[in-house]
Amino acid sequence: MHRLLPRRSSLDAPVVAANVLLRWLSLCVLFCLIGTAGFYLLAQLSDDVSVHRRDMNAAAYRAQLYFDHREALLNYLVDSVVESSPSIPASALPRPASRDDSEVQRLPLGTGRDGRQLTLLLSSRAERTLAEFSAQLIHVSADPDAPRQWLHGQRTPATPPPVELTASLLRAHALRAAPGTSVYWLSSDRPGGTLYLFRAADEAPDPTNWLVLALAPGAVASMVNGQGIEDFLLLDGRSKPVLSSRADTGPPATWLYGQRDDAFAFVWARGLPQGLALIKSIGQDGWRLVYHVPSTLLLRDLAGHAAVSLLLCLAAVCALRVLIRRIDRQLIQPAHQQHLQLRDSFDFGSTVIEMAPVGMCVLRCHDAQVMLENQLARDWLGSDTRTGDWTGAWRCASGPAPCRSHRRGVDFTTRDERQLQVLSAATRYHGDDVLLCVFNDITRHRQIQAALSAAKQAADEASQAKSAFVATMSHEIRTPLYGVLGTLELLGNTPLDSRQAQYLKTIQQSSSVLLQLISDILDVSKIESGQLTLATVAFSPLELAETTLRAYAAAAARKQLQIVVCTDPRLPAQVTGDADRIRQVLGNLLSNAIKFTDSGRIVLRVRLLACEGGTATMSWQVTDTGIGIAAADHPRLFEPFRQAGAQGRNDGTGLGLSISDHLVRLMNGEMRLVSEPGLGSSFTVILPLGVQEGTPINAAAVDDGPALLPHPPVYVRCAITELTDSACQWLQRWGATARRYSEDATGPIEPGAILLDSDPRDAIPVEWPGPRVVATADGGDPACEDPMRPDQLTVTLLSIRAIADAVFRLQQGNQVTVATSTPIVSAPLGLRVLVAEDNPINRLILKEQLETLGCHVATASDGHEALACCRAQPFDVVLTDINMPGLGGHALTRHLRQQGYATPVIGATANATPDERERCLAEGMDDYLVKPIDIATLRRALGGLTAGAMA
């Protein structure tokens, strides 16, 4: 450390140490930058090596294929050599199968060692292959009278075969070859000479006839040379160069002799890299093909990256230097100046105390003696520090304990009724631990202090109000929302025409979506605390898909998007699972699809993948033609508060996909994503859902749909083939004869046939003389008649059951009475119900809902009134709100149970938490309902309790 820090005075030592440490830190940062640049260059070199290796492998493969074809041709020609006795005429020899004799040449090759005549049957196909390969065929014999002759490819009639080809040379080369070699390779002794492939024409141990295939070196070089590779070298079995791109390039000979097998490696010579080399075996005679990329080419490829890395390192060095100087100038040097100022302030302290506009004194901690006081303190407390106000309670509190901490706001009143505030702080003075006490006259500031206290109290109350608002936000929103949903449900029980019913249904669906969005706030906290649970109920997957999609149809229409649903006709009529959570997942996916799609369509597909063992595996897919999602964003897409949309589209909280993914995994399912930027997205949710045993797969077609007639038939016309097939299958399941409409059909159409024209805005309108069902995204449910055409009905495209109902009406001659929105009311319950609810709107809605169920209802505005009603008359059920002023639902239940009241009590609250349910049941309630409450929920709750009581 003494070597790093020069000897300086005690005042300069901290500054020097800070400078040295700062420079060491800058060196570490610089080394990290250099290391990063090195790793970057190494990665680029690896990429370049991979590219060159790929190119060399491709070139080697082409060369291998080139030589294999020529070896195969030579083997074919040798196999075409036949032996015969001299007494057999040439016309009696067998020949290859051909269309006529004129396409086969019979070329005599002389006699073998056993005296039999050798004849080459050269077909026209072989001749064409020789011409295509630019190869010459030569016969070499041990016969001294005809040692060699041209068989094919003679340049000129007067050109003799190469004299260097002798039978003894070929036989000697064949003897040196490795065992098992059938095709031998030979090169001309002249540089850049002809390459020869030869093989014995007879099968004798010591053959005397050879077939030689001569290859032009130019054609071989053009084939061997690889695209993007500067150097290549063809070596024979003795590692002698036969053919090369350039004579002065290539790997060193010593390195080549050491590499006998196929290899890909860096070439080193005298400790320096010479480049990359790829060695591949060619043919059967031990020849090798070497591709070489010199190191200069690799360095040239890295030059740009090296320059960039160097510039970045230089920029980093300059930035570090500027940063060091800036830190030294703005931090270290000012700290040094402050250090000097502190030394001066040590001497200046007495003067400050004396001249301060407040009373000040210094107390020694171990004996509480006054060591220093100013004139203002003497004026307020007295001149004698051992008597008078100097001995007040403020001084008695001074001691060792106060010296270890700060004391603030100790107030006391002097003997002359002056109100002083003492502020003290531990410090050092003349080598002792002391308390610096400051006396402030606060008489005239009491009002200010009171105002500040009031302001602080108001701030605390505002903070508590904020916390209470967050805690009860779900409760407070659900309560008025119950008034909306309950009123809409009661309105639905009144007679409405088809258009009013459609408007009402749209409002109900939109309100349900709003309720689900509000529930997301609670879902996040439930997910984080692990309290999210599932509710298993029976539901129709077809109805769930269609109602969910219709809730978002208006939003899609506002953006002029086509939104359709395509369901599998094999779907079960009823499955068991958490329908609300599935609807929530689909709603999140549809909402995102609408948000990130500017044009095109959004499709919801529901398919049955498998059904066995009481479990139906179903696929719920939402596909859009939106902006798509980059692959880099896929892993982070399902994280909370993550959004992968374009700028200006992030108008959500980023919770939808995170909640959906958690819900799918909680239901033992999986969510899959397929998306590319500019091509749209496809989210697929695969869920296992329960199916009651004995329920047929297509029970929905049998039990839930209309009984359609097989005649007249129904022709389905739609611009989307997938929807056409789905509609045909659904109609066929329900008994109709459904066919795809084709404008090119030439056969007659049966009279009275019905045309199902699905969304004709996407296609060219057609003339249809008979009944027609027009299915559009904004159509009604049930279908509406066209005033101009009584035999034409307009129905929504988003409900296959509504389409089937419209077809049924037309098959019946449009005489079926249109069903209104008034539901079929079951038998009245006839129960006497007491409703305790402080909210007058909710109280009225509950009363109307219960009366709809056939109950006799009495109401109470709070718990006390409910107790009085229970004493006055008997009731079958008590339905009470949990949160009521005065006597709430919990207290009301306790009082009733303590008085021996055994009537079932049902709690109702907007607080949808598991803890609230457990508390209600613990207080003695029989059931618990979460607002908003619909009539069906009330019927199930009342029916279950009364059935249990009767049992």
Secondary structure, DSSP 8 states (H G I E B T S, - for coil): -TTTS----TTTHHHHHHHHHHHHHHHHHHHHHHHHHHHHHHHHHHHHHHHHHHHHHHHHHHHHHHHHHHHHHHHHHHHTEEEE-TTS-GGGS-----S-GGGEEEEEEEE-TTS-EEEEEEEHHHHHHHHHHTEEEEEEES-TTSSEEEEE--SSTT----TT--HHHHHHHHHHS-TT--SEEEE-SSTT--EEEEEESS--SS--EEEEEEE-HHHHHHHHS-TT--EEEEE-TTS-EEEES-TT-SS-HHHHHH--S-EEEEEEETTEEEEEEEEEEETTTTEEEEEEEEHHHHHHHHHHHHHHHHHHHHHHHHHHHHHHHHHIIIIIHHHHHHHHHHHHHHHHHHHHHHH-SSEEEEEETTT--EEEE-HHHHHHH-S-TTSGGGGSHHHHT-SHHHHTS-EEEEEEE-TTS-EEEEEEEEEEETTEEEEEEEEEE-GGGHHHHHHHHHHHHHHHHHHHHHHHHHHHHHHHHHHHHHHHHHHHHHHHTS---HHHHHHHHHHHHHHHHHHHHHHHHHHHHHHHHT------EEE-HHHHHHHHHHHTHHHHHHTT-EEEEEE-TT--S-EEE-HHHHHHHHHHHHHHHHHT-SSSEEEEEEEEEEEETTEEEEEEEEEE-SS---GGGTTTTTSTT-----TT---S-S-HHHHHHHHHHHTT-EEEEEEETTTEEEEEEEEEEE--TT--TTHIIIIIS----SSS-EEEEES-HHHHHHHHHHHHHTT--EEE--TT--S---TT-EEEEE-GGGS-----SS-EEEEETT--SS-EEETTEEEEEEEETT-HHHHHHHHHHHHTTS-S----S----------EEEEE-SSHHHHHHHHHHHHHTT-EEEEESSHHHHHHHHHHS--SEEEEESS-SSS-HHHHHHHHHHTT--S-EEEEES---HHHHHHHHHTT-SEEEESS--HHHHHHHHHHHHHHHH-
